[in-house]
Amino acid sequence: MLSVRITAACGFPGFSSEAAILNYYRSDSSLGIHVDESELDHSRPLLSLSFGQSAIFLLGGPQRQDPPTAMFMHSGDVMLMSGPSRLLYHAVPRILPAPPQLATCLEELSCALALQVGSVLEPVSEEDWDVCSRYIQSSRVNMTVRQVLGPGQIFPLQTDDKHRMVECHDDANSGKRKRTCSDPVGTIDT
């Protein structure tokens, strides 16, 4: 729900959050240079949410050897990669302590935050919140939310024995779930 609201506010209505990747970073962690291209629809944005310690984020170009631009990612930062930036090389070479003003906020996290009815955030137990707040005082968590499929595609996609993509859908049949996949030759029941 939060990802849908953020992407809509950034000009991407109809974003469907179909997958998320959580990256956990200790103070000595890094993430090598890469491009996020495994999604089938590259016209949809990648949404990145940062929590905890800060990081240096490198945003390069469409070629691996293109010189990157370095920027800080702090706790609470949201990044949306879309359009030309969607398939740019990027990396996280270093985790840094949060700036003093953010470090103070991280130390003061508590379950006492009042969540409004209908909020996109759900309340958590005080015990769970304490564990999370202690963790992000020395570590970083990044969540990347993605829309994997393009218009008209269904999930999950499967491949046949010749590694061709086939479309699958679930059929309700007498209370039992049956998966039907169509390929150029016929129908496969799984």
Backbone torsions as a table, in degrees:
resi	resn	phi	psi	omega
1	MET	NA	-45.2	179.3
2	LEU	-62.0	-42.7	-179.4
3	SER	-64.1	-36.2	178.7
4	VAL	-65.5	-41.6	179.2
5	ARG	-67.4	-41.8	-179.4
6	ILE	-66.4	-48.0	-178.6
7	THR	-64.9	-37.1	177.2
8	ALA	-63.8	-41.5	178.9
9	ALA	-64.6	-25.4	179.7
10	CYS	-92.8	7.8	175.9
11	GLY	95.3	19.2	179.4
12	PHE	-124.0	68.5	177.4
13	PRO	-66.0	150.6	178.2
14	GLY	83.6	8.9	176.3
15	PHE	-62.6	134.8	179.1
16	SER	-118.5	111.3	-178.8
17	SER	-75.9	104.1	-175.4
18	GLU	-106.0	-15.5	-179.9
19	ALA	-155.6	153.7	175.2
20	ALA	-143.3	146.5	176.3
21	ILE	-120.6	128.8	175.0
22	LEU	-103.6	124.8	174.3
23	ASN	-109.9	124.9	177.6
24	TYR	-104.9	127.4	-178.1
25	TYR	-120.2	126.7	166.3
26	ARG	-83.7	176.3	-177.4
27	SER	-64.7	-21.3	179.8
28	ASP	-103.6	14.5	-177.5
29	SER	-86.2	163.0	172.9
30	SER	-154.0	169.1	176.3
31	LEU	-133.7	121.1	-175.5
32	GLY	-67.4	167.2	-177.9
33	ILE	-66.3	135.7	-177.0
34	HIS	-162.9	171.4	173.2
35	VAL	-125.7	136.2	176.6
36	ASP	-88.6	97.6	-175.2
37	GLU	-128.7	10.5	-176.8
38	SER	-77.8	-15.1	177.6
39	GLU	-68.8	149.8	-177.7
40	LEU	-80.4	-21.8	-178.4
41	ASP	-120.3	101.5	-178.8
42	HIS	-82.8	-1.4	176.6
43	SER	-79.2	-15.3	179.0
44	ARG	-89.4	145.1	-175.4
45	PRO	-76.2	165.0	167.1
46	LEU	-103.7	132.9	179.7
47	LEU	-111.0	125.4	-176.9
48	SER	-120.2	128.2	179.5
49	LEU	-120.3	129.9	-177.0
50	SER	-111.1	139.4	179.7
51	PHE	-138.0	142.6	174.9
52	GLY	91.9	-137.3	-175.5
53	GLN	-67.7	162.9	-178.8
54	SER	-82.3	165.5	177.8
55	ALA	-142.9	153.3	167.2
56	ILE	-88.8	126.2	179.8
57	PHE	-112.9	126.8	177.8
58	LEU	-105.2	125.3	177.3
59	LEU	-115.7	112.7	-177.6
60	GLY	-96.1	-147.6	-179.0
61	GLY	-116.6	-166.5	-179.2
62	PRO	-72.5	-15.8	177.2
63	GLN	-109.2	143.6	-178.1
64	ARG	-55.4	-35.3	-176.1
65	GLN	-85.1	-3.1	178.1
66	ASP	-63.1	137.2	-179.4
67	PRO	-66.4	134.8	-178.1
68	PRO	-87.5	161.5	169.5
69	THR	-103.0	130.5	179.7
70	ALA	-94.2	139.7	176.2
71	MET	-146.9	158.7	175.9
72	PHE	-88.7	143.5	169.3
73	MET	-119.4	118.6	-178.4
74	HIS	-108.4	165.9	178.0
75	SER	-57.8	130.0	-179.3
76	GLY	94.2	-9.5	178.7
77	ASP	-70.9	144.2	176.6
78	VAL	-122.0	132.0	176.7
79	MET	-125.6	137.4	176.9
80	LEU	-121.8	119.4	177.6
81	MET	-102.4	119.3	-177.8
82	SER	-148.6	172.9	178.1
83	GLY	55.9	-135.2	-178.2
84	PRO	-61.5	-28.8	-178.2
85	SER	-77.8	-13.0	-174.4
86	ARG	-58.1	-36.5	-176.8
87	LEU	-115.2	31.5	177.1
88	LEU	-87.1	148.8	174.4
89	TYR	-67.9	143.0	178.8
90	HIS	-153.4	162.4	-176.2
91	ALA	-158.7	162.7	172.9
92	VAL	-125.1	94.1	-175.7
93	PRO	-80.2	-18.3	-174.4
94	ARG	-156.5	143.3	172.8
95	ILE	-102.8	137.7	-177.7
96	LEU	-125.8	153.4	173.4
97	PRO	-60.6	145.0	177.9
98	ALA	-62.4	147.2	175.3
99	PRO	-57.5	155.2	-175.5
100	PRO	-51.1	-42.7	-177.9
101	GLN	-66.9	-34.3	176.8
102	LEU	-78.1	-35.4	178.8
103	ALA	-59.9	-39.5	178.2
104	THR	-62.3	-42.7	178.9
105	CYS	-63.0	-40.8	180.0
106	LEU	-63.8	-37.1	179.5
107	GLU	-69.2	-27.4	-175.6
108	GLU	-91.9	3.2	179.6
109	LEU	-58.9	136.3	177.0
110	SER	-151.8	165.3	179.2
111	CYS	-74.5	-4.7	-177.2
112	ALA	-72.1	-4.6	177.8
113	LEU	-61.6	122.4	-179.7
114	ALA	-81.8	122.2	177.3
115	LEU	-98.2	130.3	-179.7
116	GLN	-73.7	152.7	175.1
117	VAL	-62.7	133.6	-179.2
118	GLY	85.2	6.5	178.6
119	SER	-65.3	153.7	176.3
120	VAL	-77.0	-9.6	177.3
121	LEU	-101.2	142.4	178.3
122	GLU	-102.7	143.9	178.4
123	PRO	-67.4	150.3	175.9
124	VAL	-123.9	162.9	179.7
125	SER	-68.3	156.0	179.1
126	GLU	-61.5	-37.9	179.1
127	GLU	-62.4	-46.5	178.7
128	ASP	-63.7	-41.1	-179.3
129	TRP	-64.2	-39.4	178.3
130	ASP	-62.3	-42.3	178.6
131	VAL	-61.6	-46.3	-179.3
132	CYS	-65.5	-43.8	-177.4
133	SER	-67.5	-36.0	175.6
134	ARG	-65.5	-39.4	-178.9
135	TYR	-63.3	-48.4	-175.4
136	ILE	-76.2	-6.7	173.4
137	GLN	-73.1	-16.5	179.3
138	SER	-131.2	-2.1	-175.4
139	SER	-136.2	176.7	179.3
140	ARG	-128.9	142.6	174.0
141	VAL	-125.1	133.2	174.5
142	ASN	-125.2	133.1	177.6
143	MET	-117.4	124.7	176.3
144	THR	-110.8	121.4	-178.3
145	VAL	-104.6	137.8	-173.3
146	ARG	-135.4	150.0	165.6
147	GLN	-102.9	117.8	-172.0
148	VAL	-86.4	-41.6	-171.9
149	LEU	-96.8	150.8	176.0
150	GLY	-91.5	176.7	179.1
151	PRO	-56.1	131.5	177.6
152	GLY	82.3	-8.2	178.2
153	GLN	-85.4	149.4	179.4
154	ILE	-119.3	160.1	-176.4
155	PHE	-117.1	140.7	-2.6
156	PRO	-87.8	151.3	171.4
157	LEU	-85.2	144.5	178.2
158	GLN	-130.1	165.8	175.5
159	THR	-114.5	149.5	176.2
160	ASP	-85.4	-173.9	-176.8
161	ASP	-67.1	-12.5	176.5
162	LYS	-103.1	15.4	176.9
163	HIS	62.5	29.5	173.0
164	ARG	-91.6	143.0	176.9
165	MET	-68.5	136.0	175.2
166	VAL	-127.8	146.4	179.6
167	GLU	-89.9	139.4	-177.4
168	CYS	-126.7	150.1	171.7
169	HIS	-148.2	155.7	-180.0
170	ASP	-90.5	134.8	176.8
171	ASP	-110.1	135.4	173.7
172	ALA	-87.0	121.9	-177.2
173	ASN	-139.8	103.2	179.3
174	SER	54.8	39.4	178.2
175	GLY	80.8	-5.2	178.5
176	LYS	-101.0	146.1	177.2
177	ARG	-90.5	131.4	179.5
178	LYS	-130.3	133.3	179.6
179	ARG	-100.2	125.9	177.2
180	THR	-115.4	127.7	179.6
181	CYS	-121.1	130.5	179.8
182	SER	-104.4	139.4	174.9
183	ASP	-132.3	178.2	-177.6
184	PRO	-60.7	-20.2	-175.4
185	VAL	-96.0	-37.7	-175.8
186	GLY	180.0	-149.9	-177.4
187	THR	-116.2	139.8	179.0
188	ILE	-116.8	125.4	173.8
189	ASP	-97.4	131.6	179.7
190	THR	-121.5	NA	NA
